[in-house]
Amino acid sequence: MRQNVKIGKGTIIWHYTNLYGCEIGEDCVIGSFAEIGKDVKIGDRCKIESGAFIPTGVIIEDDVFVGPHVCFTNDLFPRAAGEWKPVPTLVKSGASIGANATIRCGVMIGKKAMVGCGAVVVENVPDYAIVVGNPAHIIGCTKGRR
């Protein structure tokens, strides 16, 4: 399903994706079974792997990798019914998020930071930091690495 979606030149979107009122930049690859919500903005040259869930409130800058089955949240106090307002999340340019990571809303993942597979990010990740675990904690730095 693709409703009110802006897709940049050269972007490839695989089968069975759900896209709702989002903007996807140029030269991106969006894997099968990904879901990208209303008002999500994805920059240029991003790779969103299969099964990623990116709800309303998430902004992803250029050159970001989002691994398979990464799950972003957008509500700090989710309930089945009632009013709510999405809490914004920002992923800065060049960041990489490993498979099955969970990103709590309201955080910022820094420039060229790396989130390890299965990590649960509940606080901001500084630029160039490598984080792993639950809760995610810094174990290294990407500066000087490719």
C-alpha positions as a Markdown table, in Angstrom:
| # | Residue | x | y | z |
|---|---|---|---|---|
| 1 | Met | 0.0 | 0.0 | 0.0 |
| 2 | Arg | 1.4 | 3.4 | -1.0 |
| 3 | Gln | -0.7 | 6.4 | 0.0 |
| 4 | Asn | 0.4 | 10.0 | -0.5 |
| 5 | Val | 4.1 | 9.0 | -0.7 |
| 6 | Lys | 6.9 | 11.1 | -2.2 |
| 7 | Ile | 9.7 | 8.8 | -3.6 |
| 8 | Gly | 13.0 | 10.3 | -4.8 |
| 9 | Lys | 14.7 | 9.4 | -8.1 |
| 10 | Gly | 16.5 | 6.1 | -8.2 |
| 11 | Thr | 14.9 | 4.7 | -5.1 |
| 12 | Ile | 14.0 | 1.0 | -5.2 |
| 13 | Ile | 11.1 | -0.3 | -3.1 |
| 14 | Trp | 10.7 | -4.1 | -2.8 |
| 15 | His | 7.4 | -6.0 | -2.6 |
| 16 | Tyr | 4.9 | -6.0 | 0.2 |
| 17 | Thr | 5.9 | -2.7 | 1.8 |
| 18 | Asn | 3.4 | -0.4 | 3.5 |
| 19 | Leu | 4.1 | 3.3 | 3.0 |
| 20 | Tyr | 1.8 | 6.0 | 4.4 |
| 21 | Gly | 2.2 | 9.7 | 3.6 |
| 22 | Cys | 6.0 | 9.6 | 4.0 |
| 23 | Glu | 8.9 | 11.1 | 2.1 |
| 24 | Ile | 11.8 | 8.9 | 0.9 |
| 25 | Gly | 14.9 | 10.5 | -0.7 |
| 26 | Glu | 16.9 | 9.6 | -3.8 |
| 27 | Asp | 18.8 | 6.4 | -4.3 |
| 28 | Cys | 17.4 | 4.6 | -1.3 |
| 29 | Val | 16.6 | 0.8 | -1.0 |
| 30 | Ile | 13.5 | -0.2 | 1.0 |
| 31 | Gly | 13.2 | -3.9 | 1.7 |
| 32 | Ser | 10.2 | -6.1 | 1.6 |
| 33 | Phe | 7.7 | -6.0 | 4.5 |
| 34 | Ala | 9.0 | -2.7 | 5.8 |
| 35 | Glu | 6.3 | -0.3 | 7.2 |
| 36 | Ile | 7.0 | 3.5 | 7.0 |
| 37 | Gly | 4.4 | 5.7 | 8.6 |
| 38 | Lys | 2.8 | 9.1 | 7.9 |
| 39 | Asp | 5.1 | 12.1 | 8.0 |
| 40 | Val | 8.3 | 10.0 | 8.3 |
| 41 | Lys | 11.2 | 11.6 | 6.4 |
| 42 | Ile | 14.0 | 9.4 | 5.0 |
| 43 | Gly | 17.0 | 11.1 | 3.4 |
| 44 | Asp | 19.1 | 10.2 | 0.4 |
| 45 | Arg | 21.1 | 7.0 | -0.1 |
| 46 | Cys | 19.5 | 5.2 | 2.9 |
| 47 | Lys | 19.0 | 1.4 | 3.1 |
| 48 | Ile | 16.0 | 0.2 | 5.1 |
| 49 | Glu | 16.1 | -3.6 | 5.4 |
| 50 | Ser | 13.1 | -6.0 | 5.3 |
| 51 | Gly | 10.6 | -5.9 | 8.2 |
| 52 | Ala | 11.7 | -2.5 | 9.6 |
| 53 | Phe | 9.0 | -0.6 | 11.4 |
| 54 | Ile | 9.3 | 3.2 | 11.2 |
| 55 | Pro | 6.2 | 5.0 | 12.6 |
| 56 | Thr | 5.1 | 8.6 | 12.5 |
| 57 | Gly | 7.6 | 10.9 | 14.3 |
| 58 | Val | 10.8 | 9.5 | 12.9 |
| 59 | Ile | 13.2 | 11.5 | 10.8 |
| 60 | Ile | 16.2 | 9.7 | 9.2 |
| 61 | Glu | 18.9 | 11.8 | 7.6 |
| 62 | Asp | 21.1 | 10.8 | 4.6 |
| 63 | Asp | 23.3 | 7.7 | 4.3 |
| 64 | Val | 21.6 | 5.8 | 7.1 |
| 65 | Phe | 21.4 | 2.0 | 7.4 |
| 66 | Val | 18.4 | 0.4 | 9.2 |
| 67 | Gly | 18.8 | -3.3 | 9.6 |
| 68 | Pro | 16.1 | -6.0 | 9.3 |
| 69 | His | 13.3 | -5.9 | 11.8 |
| 70 | Val | 14.5 | -2.7 | 13.5 |
| 71 | Cys | 11.6 | -1.3 | 15.5 |
| 72 | Phe | 11.1 | 2.4 | 16.3 |
| 73 | Thr | 8.5 | 3.5 | 18.8 |
| 74 | Asn | 6.6 | 6.7 | 18.8 |
| 75 | Asp | 4.6 | 6.8 | 22.1 |
| 76 | Leu | 6.2 | 6.9 | 25.6 |
| 77 | Phe | 2.9 | 5.8 | 27.3 |
| 78 | Pro | 1.0 | 3.6 | 24.7 |
| 79 | Arg | -2.6 | 2.7 | 25.4 |
| 80 | Ala | -5.2 | 1.0 | 23.2 |
| 81 | Ala | -7.5 | 4.0 | 23.2 |
| 82 | Gly | -7.4 | 7.7 | 23.9 |
| 83 | Glu | -5.5 | 10.8 | 22.7 |
| 84 | Trp | -1.8 | 10.7 | 22.1 |
| 85 | Lys | 0.9 | 12.7 | 20.4 |
| 86 | Pro | 3.9 | 11.1 | 18.6 |
| 87 | Val | 7.3 | 11.8 | 20.2 |
| 88 | Pro | 9.9 | 12.6 | 17.6 |
| 89 | Thr | 13.1 | 10.6 | 17.0 |
| 90 | Leu | 16.1 | 11.6 | 14.9 |
| 91 | Val | 18.7 | 9.4 | 13.2 |
| 92 | Lys | 21.6 | 11.6 | 12.0 |
| 93 | Ser | 23.5 | 11.1 | 8.8 |
| 94 | Gly | 25.7 | 8.0 | 8.3 |
| 95 | Ala | 24.3 | 6.1 | 11.3 |
| 96 | Ser | 23.8 | 2.3 | 11.2 |
| 97 | Ile | 21.3 | 0.4 | 13.2 |
| 98 | Gly | 21.7 | -3.4 | 13.5 |
| 99 | Ala | 19.1 | -6.1 | 13.0 |
| 100 | Asn | 16.3 | -6.3 | 15.6 |
| 101 | Ala | 17.3 | -3.2 | 17.5 |
| 102 | Thr | 14.5 | -1.3 | 19.3 |
| 103 | Ile | 14.6 | 2.5 | 19.4 |
| 104 | Arg | 12.5 | 4.2 | 22.0 |
| 105 | Cys | 10.9 | 7.4 | 20.8 |
| 106 | Gly | 12.4 | 10.8 | 21.8 |
| 107 | Val | 16.0 | 9.8 | 21.3 |
| 108 | Met | 18.6 | 11.0 | 18.8 |
| 109 | Ile | 21.1 | 8.6 | 17.2 |
| 110 | Gly | 24.2 | 10.6 | 16.4 |
| 111 | Lys | 26.2 | 11.1 | 13.2 |
| 112 | Lys | 27.9 | 7.9 | 12.0 |
| 113 | Ala | 26.9 | 6.1 | 15.3 |
| 114 | Met | 26.4 | 2.4 | 15.2 |
| 115 | Val | 23.7 | 0.5 | 17.1 |
| 116 | Gly | 24.4 | -3.2 | 17.6 |
| 117 | Cys | 22.1 | -6.0 | 16.7 |
| 118 | Gly | 19.3 | -6.4 | 19.3 |
| 119 | Ala | 20.2 | -3.3 | 21.2 |
| 120 | Val | 17.5 | -1.4 | 23.1 |
| 121 | Val | 18.2 | 2.3 | 22.7 |
| 122 | Val | 16.5 | 4.4 | 25.5 |
| 123 | Glu | 18.9 | 7.4 | 25.6 |
| 124 | Asn | 20.6 | 9.6 | 23.0 |
| 125 | Val | 23.5 | 8.0 | 21.2 |
| 126 | Pro | 26.4 | 10.5 | 20.7 |
| 127 | Asp | 28.0 | 11.1 | 17.3 |
| 128 | Tyr | 30.4 | 8.2 | 16.3 |
| 129 | Ala | 29.5 | 6.1 | 19.3 |
| 130 | Ile | 29.1 | 2.3 | 19.1 |
| 131 | Val | 26.3 | 1.0 | 21.4 |
| 132 | Val | 25.2 | -2.5 | 22.3 |
| 133 | Gly | 23.0 | -4.2 | 24.9 |
| 134 | Asn | 19.8 | -3.6 | 26.9 |
| 135 | Pro | 19.8 | -0.8 | 27.7 |
| 136 | Ala | 22.3 | 0.2 | 25.0 |
| 137 | His | 25.6 | 1.4 | 26.3 |
| 138 | Ile | 28.7 | 2.7 | 24.6 |
| 139 | Ile | 31.5 | 0.2 | 23.9 |
| 140 | Gly | 33.6 | 2.1 | 21.3 |
| 141 | Cys | 33.9 | 4.7 | 18.6 |
| 142 | Thr | 33.4 | 4.7 | 14.8 |
| 143 | Lys | 35.7 | 7.6 | 14.2 |
| 144 | Gly | 38.5 | 6.6 | 11.8 |
| 145 | Arg | 36.6 | 3.5 | 10.7 |
| 146 | Arg | 34.9 | 3.3 | 7.3 |
